[in-house]
Amino acid sequence: MCCGPLDNRTILLRQSNHHQCCGHDQYNTETQCCCWPNESSEVHPRNSTCCVEGSAFCGLSTYNPLSELCCLLTIAAKPVPNAQCCGKEAFDQDEQMCCGSLDNRTILLRQSNHHQCCGHDQYNTKTQCCCWMNESSEVHPRNSACCVEGSDVFDQDEQMYCGPLDNRTILLRKSSHHQCCGHDQYNTKTQCCCWPNELSEINPINSTCCVEESGMHQQKHRPQPTW
């Protein structure tokens, strides 16, 4: 694990998959919590007063993980309990979409279960496609030349087209909550897609990689389309 403030990090051997950073230490998220009572981190039993009143650290400020998220060092109120970060904002992934490049995200109201991101816009996978022309995304009718010529033929309701633009792979979509992560796919409700070493990795959503990507700092990701 890589723990501590951004200007003073420490590498720790992770004791279990349930352990997360607490300052320069780590704690078991199933039995403990990380408190910041006096601007310094302390590990406490989960039923302690500190844990019940509960706060976590976001940059130099404390926040309540039950009602707030730490998104790129910004505290954002959760619109729903299972909210996720979209840039510096929180969004409802059941009703909304987080679209755009990783360094410039936009929250959109999802028009239907068939809609997916296309750059900062969204498109209906039943009637449209997302084309990438001249390094920019465009929404086109599904029978347009761009849609027909621009990709291999695949069922966008049941399949996914993943990987970099010059090396795409067709995958059987596991659920409507799955999105591309390199040449693989991940469940946005339980996992995240990290790029720790210029290669994509799928991790549990409570892992250090996921927490740091959405909260502690912004990873330098390799850009790829969000559809």
The 8 nearest C-alpha neighbors of each residue, nearest first, counted from 0:
[[1, 11, 10, 13, 2, 12, 207, 20],
 [0, 2, 10, 9, 8, 11, 3, 20],
 [3, 1, 9, 23, 8, 20, 0, 22],
 [2, 4, 22, 23, 8, 7, 9, 5],
 [5, 3, 7, 6, 8, 22, 2, 58],
 [4, 6, 7, 8, 3, 215, 216, 2],
 [5, 7, 4, 8, 3, 9, 2, 58],
 [8, 6, 4, 5, 3, 9, 2, 23],
 [7, 9, 3, 2, 4, 5, 1, 6],
 [8, 10, 2, 1, 3, 23, 11, 7],
 [11, 9, 1, 0, 2, 8, 12, 23],
 [12, 10, 0, 13, 9, 1, 2, 24],
 [11, 13, 0, 14, 10, 15, 1, 25],
 [14, 12, 15, 0, 11, 18, 16, 25],
 [13, 15, 12, 18, 16, 17, 25, 27],
 [16, 14, 17, 18, 13, 27, 19, 12],
 [17, 15, 18, 14, 13, 206, 19, 27],
 [18, 16, 15, 27, 28, 19, 29, 206],
 [17, 19, 27, 26, 15, 16, 28, 25],
 [20, 18, 25, 26, 207, 21, 17, 27],
 [19, 21, 25, 2, 24, 22, 26, 23],
 [22, 20, 25, 24, 33, 23, 40, 26],
 [21, 23, 3, 24, 40, 20, 2, 4],
 [24, 22, 3, 2, 21, 9, 20, 25],
 [23, 25, 21, 22, 20, 2, 26, 3],
 [26, 24, 20, 21, 19, 18, 23, 27],
 [25, 27, 18, 19, 28, 31, 42, 21],
 [26, 28, 18, 31, 29, 17, 30, 19],
 [27, 29, 31, 17, 30, 18, 26, 32],
 [30, 28, 27, 31, 17, 45, 32, 18],
 [31, 29, 45, 27, 28, 44, 32, 26],
 [32, 30, 45, 44, 27, 28, 43, 29],
 [33, 31, 45, 43, 50, 42, 28, 34],
 [32, 34, 42, 21, 41, 55, 43, 40],
 [35, 33, 41, 40, 54, 36, 55, 42],
 [34, 36, 40, 39, 38, 37, 41, 55],
 [37, 35, 34, 38, 39, 40, 41, 49],
 [38, 36, 39, 35, 40, 34, 41, 61],
 [39, 37, 35, 36, 40, 59, 60, 61],
 [40, 38, 35, 37, 41, 36, 22, 34],
 [39, 41, 35, 22, 34, 21, 33, 38],
 [40, 42, 34, 33, 35, 43, 39, 21],
 [41, 43, 33, 32, 34, 26, 31, 40],
 [42, 44, 31, 32, 45, 41, 47, 33],
 [45, 43, 31, 47, 46, 30, 32, 42],
 [44, 46, 31, 30, 50, 32, 47, 43],
 [47, 45, 44, 50, 51, 48, 31, 43],
 [48, 46, 50, 49, 44, 45, 51, 43],
 [49, 47, 51, 50, 52, 46, 53, 45],
 [48, 50, 52, 47, 51, 53, 34, 43],
 [51, 49, 53, 47, 45, 52, 48, 32],
 [52, 50, 53, 48, 49, 47, 46, 45],
 [53, 51, 49, 50, 48, 54, 63, 47],
 [54, 52, 50, 51, 49, 63, 34, 55],
 [53, 55, 63, 62, 61, 34, 64, 52],
 [54, 56, 62, 61, 34, 63, 33, 64],
 [55, 57, 61, 60, 62, 58, 59, 54],
 [58, 56, 60, 72, 69, 61, 59, 62],
 [57, 59, 72, 60, 56, 215, 73, 4],
 [58, 60, 57, 56, 61, 38, 72, 4],
 [61, 59, 57, 58, 56, 62, 55, 74],
 [62, 60, 56, 55, 57, 54, 59, 63],
 [61, 63, 54, 55, 56, 64, 67, 60],
 [62, 64, 54, 65, 67, 66, 53, 55],
 [65, 63, 67, 66, 68, 62, 55, 54],
 [66, 64, 63, 67, 80, 68, 77, 53],
 [65, 67, 77, 64, 63, 76, 68, 80],
 [68, 66, 76, 77, 64, 63, 75, 65],
 [69, 67, 75, 74, 64, 70, 76, 77],
 [68, 70, 214, 74, 73, 57, 72, 75],
 [71, 69, 214, 87, 73, 213, 72, 84],
 [70, 72, 214, 216, 73, 87, 213, 215],
 [71, 73, 58, 70, 57, 214, 215, 69],
 [74, 72, 70, 71, 69, 87, 75, 57],
 [73, 75, 69, 68, 70, 67, 72, 76],
 [76, 74, 68, 67, 88, 89, 73, 69],
 [75, 77, 67, 66, 78, 68, 89, 74],
 [76, 78, 67, 79, 66, 82, 89, 75],
 [77, 79, 76, 91, 82, 90, 80, 89],
 [78, 80, 77, 82, 81, 91, 90, 66],
 [81, 79, 82, 77, 78, 66, 65, 91],
 [82, 80, 79, 83, 91, 77, 188, 92],
 [83, 81, 91, 79, 90, 80, 77, 89],
 [82, 84, 89, 90, 81, 85, 91, 92],
 [85, 83, 89, 70, 88, 213, 86, 90],
 [86, 84, 88, 89, 97, 87, 104, 90],
 [85, 87, 88, 104, 84, 70, 71, 103],
 [86, 88, 70, 71, 73, 85, 84, 89],
 [89, 87, 85, 86, 84, 75, 70, 90],
 [90, 88, 84, 83, 85, 75, 77, 82],
 [89, 91, 82, 83, 92, 84, 95, 78],
 [90, 92, 82, 95, 93, 94, 79, 78],
 [91, 93, 95, 94, 90, 96, 82, 83],
 [94, 92, 91, 95, 96, 109, 176, 90],
 [95, 93, 109, 91, 92, 108, 96, 110],
 [96, 94, 108, 109, 92, 91, 107, 93],
 [95, 97, 107, 106, 109, 92, 98, 108],
 [96, 98, 106, 105, 85, 104, 107, 95],
 [99, 97, 119, 105, 116, 104, 96, 118],
 [98, 100, 119, 118, 104, 103, 105, 101],
 [99, 101, 103, 102, 104, 118, 222, 98],
 [100, 102, 103, 104, 99, 222, 220, 86],
 [103, 101, 100, 104, 86, 99, 217, 220],
 [104, 102, 100, 101, 99, 105, 86, 98],
 [103, 105, 99, 98, 86, 100, 101, 85],
 [104, 106, 98, 97, 99, 119, 107, 103],
 [107, 105, 97, 96, 98, 95, 104, 108],
 [108, 106, 96, 95, 109, 105, 97, 98],
 [107, 109, 95, 110, 96, 94, 106, 111],
 [110, 108, 95, 94, 111, 96, 107, 114],
 [109, 111, 108, 114, 112, 113, 121, 95],
 [112, 110, 113, 114, 109, 123, 94, 115],
 [113, 111, 114, 110, 109, 175, 115, 123],
 [114, 112, 111, 123, 124, 115, 125, 156],
 [113, 115, 123, 122, 111, 112, 124, 121],
 [116, 114, 121, 122, 226, 117, 113, 123],
 [117, 115, 121, 226, 98, 225, 120, 118],
 [118, 116, 121, 120, 129, 226, 119, 136],
 [117, 119, 99, 120, 136, 116, 98, 225],
 [120, 118, 99, 98, 117, 105, 116, 121],
 [121, 119, 117, 118, 116, 98, 122, 99],
 [122, 120, 116, 117, 115, 114, 119, 123],
 [121, 123, 114, 115, 127, 124, 138, 117],
 [122, 124, 114, 127, 125, 113, 126, 115],
 [123, 125, 127, 113, 126, 155, 114, 122],
 [126, 124, 123, 127, 113, 156, 155, 141],
 [127, 125, 141, 123, 124, 140, 128, 142],
 [128, 126, 141, 140, 123, 124, 139, 125],
 [127, 129, 141, 139, 146, 138, 124, 130],
 [128, 130, 138, 117, 137, 139, 136, 131],
 [131, 129, 137, 136, 132, 138, 128, 145],
 [130, 132, 136, 135, 134, 137, 133, 129],
 [131, 133, 134, 135, 130, 136, 137, 145],
 [132, 134, 135, 131, 136, 130, 137, 164],
 [133, 135, 132, 131, 136, 130, 137, 224],
 [136, 134, 131, 132, 133, 137, 118, 130],
 [135, 137, 131, 118, 130, 117, 132, 129],
 [136, 138, 130, 129, 131, 139, 135, 117],
 [137, 139, 129, 128, 130, 122, 127, 136],
 [140, 138, 127, 128, 141, 137, 129, 143],
 [141, 139, 127, 143, 142, 126, 128, 138],
 [140, 142, 127, 126, 128, 143, 146, 139],
 [141, 143, 140, 146, 147, 144, 127, 139],
 [144, 142, 146, 145, 140, 141, 147, 139],
 [145, 143, 147, 146, 148, 142, 149, 141],
 [144, 146, 149, 148, 143, 147, 130, 139],
 [145, 147, 149, 143, 144, 141, 148, 128],
 [148, 146, 144, 145, 149, 143, 142, 150],
 [149, 147, 145, 146, 144, 150, 151, 143],
 [150, 148, 145, 146, 147, 130, 151, 144],
 [151, 149, 148, 152, 147, 146, 145, 153],
 [150, 152, 153, 149, 148, 147, 169, 160],
 [151, 153, 150, 154, 147, 148, 146, 155],
 [152, 154, 155, 151, 158, 169, 159, 160],
 [153, 155, 158, 156, 157, 152, 159, 124],
 [156, 154, 158, 157, 124, 153, 159, 125],
 [157, 155, 154, 158, 124, 125, 113, 172],
 [156, 158, 172, 154, 155, 171, 159, 173],
 [157, 159, 171, 172, 155, 170, 154, 156],
 [160, 158, 170, 169, 172, 161, 155, 171],
 [159, 161, 169, 168, 167, 170, 158, 162],
 [162, 160, 182, 168, 167, 179, 159, 181],
 [161, 163, 182, 181, 167, 166, 168, 164],
 [164, 162, 166, 165, 167, 223, 181, 161],
 [163, 165, 166, 167, 162, 223, 224, 161],
 [166, 164, 163, 167, 162, 168, 161, 150],
 [167, 165, 163, 164, 162, 168, 161, 182],
 [166, 168, 162, 161, 163, 164, 160, 165],
 [169, 167, 161, 160, 162, 182, 170, 166],
 [170, 168, 160, 159, 161, 158, 167, 171],
 [171, 169, 159, 158, 172, 168, 160, 161],
 [170, 172, 158, 157, 173, 159, 169, 160],
 [173, 171, 158, 157, 174, 159, 170, 177],
 [172, 174, 171, 177, 175, 157, 176, 158],
 [175, 173, 176, 177, 172, 186, 157, 178],
 [174, 176, 177, 173, 172, 112, 178, 113],
 [177, 175, 174, 186, 187, 178, 188, 173],
 [176, 178, 186, 185, 174, 175, 187, 184],
 [179, 177, 184, 185, 180, 176, 186, 187],
 [180, 178, 184, 161, 183, 181, 185, 182],
 [181, 179, 184, 183, 192, 182, 199, 185],
 [180, 182, 162, 183, 199, 179, 161, 163],
 [183, 181, 162, 161, 180, 168, 179, 184],
 [182, 184, 180, 181, 179, 161, 185, 162],
 [185, 183, 179, 180, 178, 177, 182, 186],
 [184, 186, 177, 178, 187, 190, 180, 179],
 [185, 187, 177, 190, 188, 176, 189, 178],
 [188, 186, 190, 189, 176, 177, 191, 185],
 [189, 187, 186, 190, 176, 204, 81, 92],
 [190, 188, 204, 186, 187, 203, 191, 205],
 [191, 189, 204, 203, 187, 186, 202, 188],
 [192, 190, 204, 202, 201, 209, 187, 193],
 [191, 193, 201, 180, 200, 199, 202, 194],
 [194, 192, 200, 199, 195, 201, 191, 208],
 [193, 195, 199, 198, 197, 220, 196, 200],
 [196, 194, 193, 197, 198, 199, 218, 200],
 [197, 195, 198, 194, 199, 193, 220, 200],
 [196, 198, 194, 195, 221, 199, 220, 219],
 [199, 197, 196, 194, 200, 195, 181, 221],
 [200, 198, 194, 193, 181, 180, 192, 197],
 [199, 201, 193, 192, 194, 202, 198, 180],
 [200, 202, 192, 191, 193, 185, 190, 199],
 [201, 203, 190, 191, 204, 200, 206, 192],
 [204, 202, 190, 206, 205, 189, 191, 201],
 [203, 205, 190, 189, 191, 209, 206, 202],
 [206, 204, 203, 210, 209, 207, 190, 17],
 [207, 205, 203, 209, 208, 204, 210, 202],
 [206, 208, 210, 209, 211, 19, 205, 0],
 [207, 209, 211, 206, 210, 212, 193, 202],
 [210, 208, 212, 206, 207, 211, 204, 191],
 [211, 209, 207, 213, 212, 208, 214, 206],
 [210, 212, 215, 214, 208, 209, 213, 216],
 [213, 211, 209, 217, 210, 218, 216, 214],
 [214, 212, 70, 210, 211, 71, 84, 209],
 [215, 213, 70, 71, 69, 211, 210, 72],
 [214, 216, 211, 72, 71, 212, 213, 57],
 [217, 215, 71, 211, 212, 214, 218, 72],
 [216, 218, 212, 71, 219, 213, 215, 211],
 [219, 217, 220, 212, 216, 194, 195, 211],
 [220, 218, 217, 221, 194, 197, 195, 102],
 [221, 219, 194, 218, 222, 197, 101, 193],
 [220, 222, 197, 223, 219, 194, 198, 199],
 [223, 221, 220, 100, 224, 101, 163, 219],
 [222, 224, 163, 221, 225, 100, 164, 162],
 [225, 223, 226, 222, 118, 100, 117, 163],
 [224, 226, 116, 223, 117, 118, 98, 99],
 [225, 116, 224, 117, 115, 179, 129, 178]]
